[in-house]
Amino acid sequence: MYDEDEIKQRQTEMLFDKGIALYQEFKCEEAVKYFQQLLDDYSDYVDEWNIHEWLGLCHYYLKDYQIAIYHLSKSYKNPEAKQNGLDYVQILENLGRAYFGLNNYKESIKYYEEATAYFHYYSGDNWAYKRFLFHLGKGRCYFHLDMYDHALNEFQAAMNIVLQMKNDSETPVRINLVKYEIGYTYVFLKDAKKALIHLEEVDAIKLDSLRRLLYYSYLGDAYRMLKDYKNAISIYHKFEQMAEDDDDRAGVSTKLGISYYFVNEKEKAKNYFKKALQYPTKFEWVKERSEKFLMAIENEENEA
């Protein structure tokens, strides 16, 4: 027969294992119930900081970033967590990701920086991959803070790490991703030539669907900056085929209109500007530029 403590311990293990299994099956909403029950009913039998960590992870993947930060901060502030170096680094990393999800980029950078300080808990390619992710994360934060030079430094550091890592099936995917990140940053720096050096080497198929959509936008913009309107048109049409919301459709229609205007296909340009104006969009520049070019085309037709 088991005594009460042994029964509680067994129940704790069963609840924990069930929560982990659900998390691994991406059933985070269900996993939360098991981890929360451990905190509520079995707190004497678990490391609370560890359960808060798992709750933070679940809520992060549910995009409940504020709740994720609440739980991860509970872990972060617990002295026991700091004694478990590997877990502590992962808590810091996930706090960085959660703050990024809330668009709090300065806080995100702070946690990525602290995570980097604990590098000795990782060795070999496992640690190198973590450093790669930290630099990538910091680069994206700096980008959103309009600190493009800092972003480039972080992305280049990420690239250097990948090139030094053992070559495996993921290496081309990671290199491809960093080229994309560097390329679009140069677009925002208005350096189209450097942007194209990186973007033209990107394999769009290796990007996820959202990044692939943005990739076509950035690549088209780089061609348009260099007044290579024919290539810009070709790329913008790929974006047009993938566009899923009215903002995307309005934006690319305007860009196509501008590009067709400068290759002297005014009728196509006019149709795209009119199309752009039909979409409800938060982009004020769509209305401004479409109306400006439509007026220019009308004046040209009247003068002809």
C-alpha positions as CSV (number, residue, x, y, z in Angstrom):
1,M,0.0,0.0,0.0
2,Y,1.2,3.5,-0.7
3,D,1.1,6.2,1.9
4,E,-0.5,9.6,1.1
5,D,2.8,11.2,0.1
6,E,3.6,8.4,-2.3
7,I,0.2,8.7,-3.8
8,K,0.6,12.5,-4.2
9,Q,4.0,12.0,-5.8
10,R,2.7,9.5,-8.3
11,Q,-0.3,11.8,-9.2
12,T,2.2,14.7,-9.6
13,E,4.3,12.6,-12.0
14,M,1.2,11.6,-14.0
15,L,-0.1,15.2,-14.3
16,F,3.4,16.5,-15.3
17,D,3.9,13.7,-17.9
18,K,0.4,14.4,-19.3
19,G,1.1,18.1,-19.5
20,I,4.4,17.6,-21.3
21,A,2.9,15.1,-23.8
22,L,0.1,17.6,-24.6
23,Y,2.7,20.4,-25.1
24,Q,4.7,18.2,-27.4
25,E,1.5,17.5,-29.4
26,F,1.0,21.3,-29.7
27,K,-2.2,21.0,-27.5
28,C,-1.0,23.9,-25.3
29,E,-4.5,24.9,-24.1
30,E,-5.1,21.5,-22.7
31,A,-1.5,21.3,-21.3
32,V,-2.1,24.5,-19.3
33,K,-4.9,22.8,-17.3
34,Y,-2.5,20.1,-16.1
35,F,0.4,22.4,-15.3
36,Q,-2.0,24.8,-13.5
37,Q,-3.4,21.9,-11.5
38,L,0.1,21.0,-10.4
39,L,0.5,24.6,-9.0
40,D,-2.9,24.6,-7.4
41,D,-3.0,21.2,-5.8
42,Y,0.5,19.8,-5.7
43,S,2.8,22.7,-5.1
44,D,4.6,20.8,-2.3
45,Y,5.6,18.1,-4.7
46,V,6.9,20.2,-7.7
47,D,9.6,22.8,-8.4
48,E,7.2,25.8,-8.8
49,W,9.7,27.7,-11.0
50,N,9.8,24.8,-13.4
51,I,6.0,24.6,-13.7
52,H,5.8,28.3,-14.2
53,E,8.3,27.9,-17.0
54,W,6.1,25.3,-18.8
55,L,3.1,27.5,-18.3
56,G,5.0,30.4,-19.8
57,L,5.9,28.2,-22.8
58,C,2.3,27.1,-23.4
59,H,1.0,30.6,-23.2
60,Y,3.7,31.9,-25.5
61,Y,2.6,29.4,-28.2
62,L,-1.0,30.4,-27.6
63,K,0.2,34.0,-28.2
64,D,-0.9,35.0,-24.7
65,Y,2.3,36.9,-24.4
66,Q,1.4,38.9,-21.3
67,I,0.4,35.7,-19.4
68,A,3.6,34.0,-20.7
69,I,5.7,36.8,-19.3
70,Y,3.9,36.6,-16.0
71,H,4.9,32.9,-15.6
72,L,8.3,33.1,-17.1
73,S,9.1,36.1,-14.8
74,K,8.1,33.9,-11.8
75,S,10.7,31.4,-13.0
76,Y,13.3,34.0,-13.8
77,K,13.1,35.5,-10.3
78,N,13.3,32.2,-8.5
79,P,16.9,31.6,-7.2
80,E,16.5,27.8,-7.8
81,A,16.1,28.5,-11.6
82,K,19.4,30.3,-11.8
83,Q,21.1,27.2,-10.4
84,N,19.8,25.2,-13.3
85,G,21.9,26.9,-16.0
86,L,20.3,25.3,-19.1
87,D,16.8,25.9,-17.9
88,Y,17.7,29.5,-16.9
89,V,19.0,30.3,-20.3
90,Q,15.8,28.9,-21.9
91,I,13.7,31.1,-19.5
92,L,15.7,34.1,-20.6
93,E,15.4,33.2,-24.3
94,N,11.6,32.7,-24.0
95,L,11.2,36.0,-22.1
96,G,13.0,37.6,-25.0
97,R,10.6,36.0,-27.5
98,A,7.5,36.9,-25.5
99,Y,8.5,40.6,-25.2
100,F,9.1,40.6,-28.9
101,G,5.6,39.3,-29.4
102,L,4.4,42.3,-27.4
103,N,6.5,44.6,-29.6
104,N,8.6,45.5,-26.5
105,Y,11.9,45.3,-28.4
106,K,14.1,46.9,-25.7
107,E,13.1,44.4,-23.1
108,S,13.5,41.6,-25.6
109,I,17.1,42.6,-26.3
110,K,17.8,42.8,-22.5
111,Y,16.9,39.2,-22.0
112,Y,18.7,38.0,-25.1
113,E,21.8,39.7,-23.9
114,E,21.5,38.1,-20.5
115,A,21.0,34.7,-22.1
116,T,24.2,35.1,-24.1
117,A,26.1,35.6,-20.8
118,Y,25.3,32.0,-19.8
119,F,27.0,30.5,-22.9
120,H,29.0,28.0,-20.7
121,Y,25.9,25.9,-20.2
122,Y,26.0,24.9,-23.9
123,S,28.8,23.3,-25.8
124,G,29.5,22.6,-29.5
125,D,26.9,23.1,-32.2
126,N,24.1,23.0,-29.6
127,W,25.3,26.3,-28.1
128,A,26.3,27.7,-31.5
129,Y,22.7,27.2,-32.6
130,K,21.5,29.1,-29.5
131,R,23.8,31.9,-30.1
132,F,22.6,32.0,-33.7
133,L,19.0,32.4,-32.4
134,F,20.0,35.1,-29.9
135,H,21.7,37.2,-32.6
136,L,18.8,36.7,-35.0
137,G,16.4,37.7,-32.3
138,K,18.4,40.8,-31.4
139,G,18.8,41.7,-35.0
140,R,15.0,41.7,-35.5
141,C,14.5,43.8,-32.4
142,Y,17.0,46.4,-33.6
143,F,15.3,46.4,-37.0
144,H,11.9,47.2,-35.4
145,L,13.6,50.0,-33.4
146,D,14.8,51.5,-36.7
147,M,18.4,50.8,-35.7
148,Y,19.3,49.2,-39.0
149,D,23.1,49.2,-38.6
150,H,22.8,47.4,-35.3
151,A,20.4,45.0,-36.9
152,L,23.0,44.3,-39.7
153,N,25.7,43.6,-37.1
154,E,23.5,41.0,-35.4
155,F,22.4,39.4,-38.6
156,Q,26.0,39.2,-39.8
157,A,27.1,37.7,-36.4
158,A,24.3,35.1,-36.9
159,M,25.6,34.3,-40.4
160,N,29.2,33.9,-39.1
161,I,28.0,31.4,-36.6
162,V,26.1,29.3,-39.1
163,L,29.1,29.2,-41.4
164,Q,31.3,27.8,-38.6
165,M,28.7,25.2,-37.5
166,K,28.8,21.6,-38.7
167,N,27.2,21.4,-42.1
168,D,23.8,19.5,-41.9
169,S,20.4,19.5,-43.6
170,E,19.4,22.7,-41.7
171,T,22.5,24.7,-42.7
172,P,21.1,25.9,-46.1
173,V,17.8,26.9,-44.5
174,R,19.6,29.0,-41.9
175,I,21.9,30.7,-44.4
176,N,18.9,31.4,-46.6
177,L,17.0,33.0,-43.7
178,V,19.9,35.2,-42.7
179,K,20.4,36.4,-46.3
180,Y,16.7,37.4,-46.3
181,E,17.1,39.3,-43.0
182,I,20.2,41.1,-44.2
183,G,18.6,41.8,-47.6
184,Y,15.5,43.5,-46.3
185,T,17.5,45.5,-43.8
186,Y,19.4,47.0,-46.7
187,V,16.1,47.8,-48.4
188,F,15.2,50.0,-45.4
189,L,18.6,51.6,-45.5
190,K,17.8,52.5,-49.2
191,D,20.9,50.6,-50.3
192,A,19.2,48.6,-53.2
193,K,22.5,47.3,-54.6
194,K,23.6,45.6,-51.3
195,A,20.0,44.5,-50.8
196,L,20.0,42.6,-54.1
197,I,23.3,41.0,-53.4
198,H,21.6,39.1,-50.6
199,L,18.0,38.9,-51.8
200,E,18.8,37.5,-55.2
201,E,20.5,34.6,-53.5
202,V,17.5,33.8,-51.3
203,D,15.5,30.6,-52.2
204,A,11.9,31.8,-51.6
205,I,10.7,28.2,-51.3
206,K,12.8,27.7,-48.2
207,L,11.0,30.6,-46.5
208,D,7.7,30.2,-44.6
209,S,4.7,31.7,-46.3
210,L,4.7,35.0,-44.5
211,R,8.4,35.6,-45.1
212,R,8.0,34.5,-48.7
213,L,5.3,37.1,-49.2
214,L,7.4,39.9,-47.6
215,Y,10.4,38.7,-49.6
216,Y,8.7,39.4,-52.9
217,S,7.8,42.8,-51.6
218,Y,11.3,43.7,-50.5
219,L,12.9,42.2,-53.7
220,G,10.4,44.2,-55.9
221,D,11.2,47.3,-53.9
222,A,14.9,46.9,-54.4
223,Y,14.5,46.5,-58.2
224,R,12.2,49.5,-58.2
225,M,14.7,51.6,-56.3
226,L,17.2,50.8,-59.1
227,K,14.6,51.7,-61.7
228,D,14.6,48.1,-63.0
229,Y,10.8,48.2,-63.4
230,K,10.5,45.1,-65.5
231,N,12.0,42.9,-62.8
232,A,10.0,44.8,-60.2
233,I,6.8,44.0,-62.1
234,S,7.6,40.3,-62.4
235,I,8.3,40.1,-58.6
236,Y,5.3,42.2,-57.5
237,H,3.0,39.9,-59.5
238,K,4.3,37.0,-57.4
239,F,3.4,39.0,-54.3
240,E,0.0,39.8,-55.8
241,Q,-0.8,36.1,-56.2
242,M,0.0,35.4,-52.5
243,A,-1.6,38.5,-51.0
244,E,-4.2,37.6,-48.4
245,D,-5.6,40.9,-47.1
246,D,-6.7,44.3,-48.4
247,D,-3.6,46.1,-47.1
248,D,-1.3,43.8,-49.1
249,R,-3.5,44.0,-52.2
250,A,-3.8,47.8,-52.0
251,G,0.0,48.2,-51.5
252,V,1.1,45.9,-54.3
253,S,-1.5,47.3,-56.7
254,T,0.0,50.8,-56.1
255,K,3.5,49.5,-56.6
256,L,2.5,47.7,-59.8
257,G,0.8,50.9,-61.0
258,I,4.0,52.9,-60.4
259,S,6.2,50.3,-62.1
260,Y,3.9,50.0,-65.2
261,Y,3.7,53.8,-65.4
262,F,7.5,54.0,-65.7
263,V,7.7,51.3,-68.5
264,N,5.1,53.4,-70.3
265,E,2.2,51.0,-70.0
266,K,-0.2,53.7,-68.8
267,E,-3.4,51.8,-69.3
268,K,-2.2,49.0,-67.0
269,A,-0.9,51.5,-64.6
270,K,-4.2,53.3,-64.5
271,N,-6.1,50.1,-63.8
272,Y,-3.8,49.1,-60.9
273,F,-4.1,52.6,-59.3
274,K,-7.9,52.4,-59.6
275,K,-7.8,48.9,-58.1
276,A,-5.6,50.0,-55.2
277,L,-8.2,52.7,-54.3
278,Q,-11.0,50.2,-54.1
279,Y,-9.4,48.4,-51.1
280,P,-10.0,49.6,-47.6
281,T,-6.4,50.0,-46.2
282,K,-4.6,51.6,-43.4
283,F,-1.8,52.7,-45.8
284,E,-2.2,56.4,-46.4
285,W,0.5,56.4,-49.1
286,V,-1.7,54.1,-51.2
287,K,-4.4,56.8,-51.7
288,E,-1.8,59.6,-51.9
289,R,0.3,58.0,-54.6
290,S,-2.5,56.3,-56.6
291,E,-4.4,59.6,-56.9
292,K,-1.2,61.5,-57.8
293,F,-0.3,59.1,-60.6
294,L,-3.9,58.9,-61.9
295,M,-3.9,62.7,-62.1
296,A,-0.6,62.7,-64.0
297,I,-1.9,60.1,-66.4
298,E,-5.1,62.1,-67.0
299,N,-3.1,65.3,-67.6
300,E,-0.9,63.4,-70.1
301,E,-4.0,62.0,-71.9
302,N,-5.5,65.5,-72.1
303,E,-2.3,66.9,-73.6
304,A,-2.0,64.2,-76.2
